């Protein structure tokens, strides 16, 4: 999988905060309202209800710097134990959208998938009867694709069968989102890597996070924890795994965000996982 950087480093006025995240630590996957209902890949994921209108299916994953940023949590028995002030994807209980690619041109294609991203979107469109967002009239629901933070997508391909289990081909799930411009059904096809640095792996300056995925000193560009600490500087959308983030294809973003698309980001009023396709029995694709 590629790690879409896209709009991963934008003004803190977008992803930085509203309110305090609290002082206590916690175990990864147990913040927000962690439902007992299994979901996703072979029913091995778990439901995380961030709010009544934001519901995520968290895939099985290994605890590594990419899914447990070392400045924000610690891996204990393959679980991410959060440090004070950090609650993982529930730190900022808001869903946000940015954009990173032109679906029609092939620019959204990840490194490892069974079908192309465009094929996935076209198949989903045919199955649901909803048009791709490029051709969808305002006020209608359309189909697009999305990349999300590592905690929502899972580990990278190095880890064999465990990797990328939040992706739609593996899980059979998509996300239905609503923003100020309209609604879309999004196939999860890649990861939003965000921006970070890791001197131990040669990443001495902030850059796209691919180089740092296993580095013990992975540090997000700005650790947005819901306490306005990024208001005066650039803010990472994805590497900190601090809120449900959706990095959409350009057409889906313009449709969902409407007039707010010119800002480069918009807050979503709804984001929930829904069954949308049959999970692929031949997942994962060969490396």
Residue pairs with C-beta under 8 A, 6 or more apart in sequence:
1 110
1 111
1 112
1 113
1 153
1 156
1 157
1 163
1 164
1 167
1 190
1 191
2 109
2 110
2 111
2 190
2 191
2 193
2 210
3 147
3 190
3 191
3 192
3 193
3 194
3 208
3 209
3 210
3 213
4 100
4 101
4 108
4 147
4 190
4 191
4 192
4 193
4 247
5 100
5 192
5 193
5 194
5 195
5 208
5 209
6 98
6 99
6 100
6 101
6 147
6 192
6 247
7 98
7 99
7 100
7 237
7 247
7 264
7 265
8 98
8 192
8 193
8 194
8 195
8 208
8 236
8 237
8 238
8 239
8 247
9 194
9 195
9 206
9 221
9 234
9 235
9 236
9 237
10 98
10 234
10 235
10 237
10 264
10 265
11 234
11 235
12 222
12 224
12 230
12 231
12 232
12 233
12 234
12 235
13 231
14 96
14 98
14 235
14 237
14 263
14 264
14 265
15 92
15 96
15 224
15 230
15 235
15 236
15 237
15 242
15 243
15 245
15 265
16 92
16 222
16 224
16 228
16 229
16 230
16 231
16 235
17 92
17 224
17 225
17 226
17 227
17 228
17 229
17 230
17 231
18 92
18 94
18 226
19 226
19 227
20 226
20 227
21 85
21 86
21 87
21 91
21 92
21 225
21 226
21 227
22 85
22 87
23 84
23 85
24 84
25 81
25 82
25 83
25 84
25 86
26 81
26 82
26 87
26 88
27 79
27 80
27 81
27 82
28 63
28 67
28 68
28 73
28 79
28 80
28 81
28 82
28 88
28 151
29 46
29 48
29 58
29 79
29 80
29 88
31 48
31 82
31 87
31 88
31 89
31 90
31 91
32 48
32 49
32 50
32 51
32 87
32 89
32 90
32 93
33 48
33 49
33 50
34 46
34 47
34 48
34 49
35 46
35 47
35 48
35 49
36 46
36 47
37 46
37 47
38 44
38 45
38 46
38 47
39 45
39 46
39 47
39 57
39 171
39 173
39 273
40 57
40 58
40 59
40 165
40 166
40 170
40 171
40 172
40 173
40 273
41 59
41 60
41 165
41 166
41 170
41 171
41 279
41 283
42 279
44 59
44 60
44 165
45 57
45 58
45 59
45 60
45 165
45 166
45 171
46 57
46 58
47 55
47 56
47 57
47 58
48 55
48 56
48 57
48 58
48 89
48 90
49 55
49 56
50 56
50 89
50 90
50 93
50 95
50 244
51 93
53 269
53 270
53 271
53 272
54 93
54 94
54 95
54 244
54 268
54 270
54 271
54 272
55 271
55 272
55 273
56 89
56 152
56 244
56 271
56 273
57 166
57 171
57 173
57 273
58 89
58 151
58 152
58 166
59 152
59 153
59 154
59 165
59 166
59 170
59 171
60 154
60 162
60 165
61 67
61 150
61 151
61 154
61 155
61 162
61 165
62 78
62 155
62 159
62 162
63 75
63 76
63 78
63 79
63 80
64 75
64 155
64 213
64 214
65 198
65 212
65 213
65 214
65 215
65 216
65 218
66 150
66 155
66 156
66 209
66 213
66 214
66 218
67 80
67 150
67 151
67 154
67 155
67 241
68 74
68 75
68 80
69 196
69 218
69 219
69 220
69 223
69 239
69 240
69 241
70 216
70 217
70 218
70 219
71 83
71 218
71 219
71 220
71 223
72 82
72 83
72 86
72 220
72 223
72 225
72 240
72 241
72 242
73 80
73 81
73 82
73 83
73 86
73 88
74 80
74 81
74 83
75 81
80 88
82 88
85 91
85 225
85 227
86 223
86 225
86 242
87 226
88 151
88 241
88 242
89 149
89 151
89 152
89 241
89 242
89 243
89 244
90 243
91 224
91 225
91 226
91 242
91 243
92 224
92 225
92 226
92 242
92 243
93 226
93 243
94 243
94 244
94 267
94 268
95 177
95 243
95 244
95 245
95 246
95 267
95 268
95 270
95 271
96 237
96 243
96 244
96 245
96 246
96 265
96 266
96 267
96 268
97 177
97 179
97 245
97 246
97 247
97 248
97 253
97 256
97 257
97 265
97 266
97 267
97 268
98 192
98 237
98 245
98 246
98 247
98 248
98 253
98 264
98 265
99 247
99 248
99 249
99 250
99 252
99 253
99 254
99 261
99 264
100 108
100 147
100 192
100 247
100 248
100 249
100 250
101 107
101 108
101 249
101 250
102 108
102 249
102 250
102 251
103 117
103 118
103 121
103 132
103 134
103 144
103 145
103 249
103 250
103 251
103 252
104 118
104 134
104 251
106 116
106 117
106 118
108 117
108 118
108 145
108 189
108 190
108 249
109 116
109 117
109 118
110 117
110 147
110 189
110 190
110 191
111 157
112 157
112 164
112 284
112 285
112 287
113 120
113 167
113 169
113 189
113 285
114 169
114 280
114 282
114 283
114 285
115 123
115 169
117 145
117 187
117 189
117 190
120 145
120 168
120 169
120 187
120 189
121 132
121 143
121 144
121 145
121 187
121 249
122 132
123 277
124 143
124 174
124 185
124 187
124 276
124 277
125 131
125 132
125 143
127 276
127 277
128 143
128 185
128 276
130 136
130 140
130 141
130 142
130 143
130 185
131 140
131 142
131 143
132 142
132 143
132 144
132 251
133 142
133 143
133 144
133 184
133 249
133 251
133 252
133 254
133 255
133 256
134 251
135 142
136 142
136 255
138 181
138 182
138 255
138 258
139 182
140 182
141 176
141 182
141 183
141 184
141 185
142 182
142 183
142 184
142 185
142 251
142 252
142 255
143 184
143 185
143 186
143 187
143 252
144 184
144 185
144 186
144 187
144 248
144 249
144 251
144 252
144 253
144 255
145 186
145 187
145 188
145 189
145 190
145 248
145 249
145 252
146 175
146 186
146 187
146 188
146 189
146 246
146 247
146 248
146 249
146 252
147 153
147 188
147 189
147 190
147 191
147 192
147 247
148 166
148 175
148 188
148 191
148 192
148 238
148 244
148 245
148 246
148 247
149 191
149 192
149 194
149 237
149 238
149 239
149 240
149 241
149 245
150 191
150 193
150 238
150 239
150 241
151 241
152 166
152 188
152 241
152 244
152 245
153 164
153 166
153 167
153 188
153 190
153 191
154 162
154 163
154 164
154 165
154 166
154 167
155 162
155 163
155 164
156 163
156 164
156 191
156 213
157 163
157 164
157 284
157 287
160 284
161 284
163 284
164 170
164 191
164 284
165 171
166 173
166 188
167 188
167 189
167 190
168 174
168 187
168 188
168 189
168 276
168 277
169 189
169 277
169 279
169 280
169 283
170 279
170 280
170 283
170 284
171 188
171 279
172 275
172 276
172 277
172 278
172 279
173 188
173 273
173 274
173 275
173 276
174 185
174 186
174 187
174 188
174 273
174 274
174 275
174 276
174 277
175 185
175 186
175 188
175 246
175 271
175 272
175 273
175 274
176 183
176 184
176 185
176 186
176 270
176 271
176 272
176 273
176 274
177 183
177 184
177 186
177 246
177 256
177 268
177 270
177 271
177 272
178 256
178 268
178 269
178 270
178 271
179 256
179 257
179 258
179 260
179 266
179 267
179 268
179 269
180 256
180 257
180 258
180 259
180 260
180 266
180 267
180 269
181 254
181 255
181 256
181 257
181 258
181 259
181 260
181 261
181 266
182 255
182 256
182 258
183 256
183 270
184 248
184 252
184 255
184 256
185 274
185 276
186 246
186 248
186 252
187 276
187 277
191 238
192 237
192 238
192 245
192 247
193 208
193 209
193 210
193 213
193 238
193 239
194 208
194 209
194 220
194 221
194 236
194 237
194 238
194 239
194 240
195 206
195 207
195 208
195 209
195 220
195 221
195 236
195 239
196 203
196 206
196 207
196 209
196 212
196 218
196 219
196 220
196 221
196 236
196 239
197 203
197 204
197 205
197 206
197 207
197 212
197 218
197 219
197 221
198 211
198 212
198 215
198 217
198 218
198 219
199 217
200 215
200 216
200 217
201 211
201 212
201 214
201 215
202 211
203 211
203 212
203 215
206 221
209 218
209 238
209 239
212 218
218 239
220 236
220 239
220 240
221 234
221 235
221 236
221 239
222 229
222 230
222 233
222 234
222 235
222 236
222 240
223 229
223 230
223 236
223 240
223 242
224 230
224 235
224 236
224 240
224 242
224 243
225 240
225 242
226 242
237 245
237 247
237 265
238 245
238 247
244 271
246 268
246 271
248 256
253 261
254 261
256 266
256 268
257 263
257 265
257 266
258 266
260 266
